Amino acid sequence: MITTDGQPTRSPVALDARHGWARDVPTSIINVPNAITVVRTVVSVLLAVTAISSGSGPLLAWAVGTYWFGDILDGWAARTLGQETRFGAVLDIACDRLCCALCLAGLVLRFPEMTAPLALFAAQFLVLDLVLSLSFLRWPVLSPNYFHLVHPGVYRWNWSPVAKAANTGGLVVLAVVAPSPVWPALLAVAVVLVKATSLVVVRRLPHP
């Protein structure tokens, strides 16, 4: 289409969105991935709260599973349907913290001997990782999943599939199966160091 001044109009679809750059992204926040994020958060929170109040291990497992599976599903839907937005990325980041905080509270009640590593993990995830994850807003990228366009090293250690699994799921699994809190604590310290170092690197990057 051509405007009255002879210039072509811009497409409402994100330009170069397939590469992770956010330009002319649709402003609508009502879409499938955001709906999945809201639903999985509500369900996970209700399950976690019920598990905490009743001391139910199975309900806590369902809460964690809903959180993890839903987090994978909303990201997959956003990419598959071409509905990735910066608002959706921020919503996902915020909802992850709510779900994680309640699930960690349930884990502490179930495994009190793991309080120290779980508390350390909570501190880094709810503070350090939150600030680090929201740092993508300084650049015109759709989400932290495309931070390799800004700094490949920081992306590799924080948001690559392997890093995500190790930084979050790894500690929860260790907290459940490890015979002592030593190994979960060591992993929690390692994650804190990675997040703190990454945050320093990101804050020193020049503005685009």
Number of C-alpha atoms within 10 A of each C-alpha: 9 9 9 8 6 8 9 10 10 12 12 11 14 20 15 12 19 13 11 20 19 21 16 14 19 15 10 10 16 10 15 13 28 23 14 19 24 16 14 24 25 17 16 28 24 16 23 32 18 16 25 21 9 11 15 15 16 11 20 27 18 17 28 25 13 22 26 18 12 22 20 12 15 22 20 14 17 19 14 11 11 14 22 28 25 20 15 24 24 19 15 21 19 15 20 21 18 16 24 23 19 22 25 20 20 26 24 19 15 18 14 12 14 23 19 16 24 23 17 16 26 19 16 19 23 16 13 17 24 18 14 20 22 15 16 21 14 12 15 17 22 26 25 25 19 20 25 16 15 17 13 12 14 21 19 16 18 24 19 19 12 11 16 14 13 17 22 16 14 15 23 21 12 19 24 15 11 14 12 13 20 15 15 26 22 13 18 25 16 13 24 20 13 16 24 16 12 20 18 11 13 17 12 9 10 7 7 7
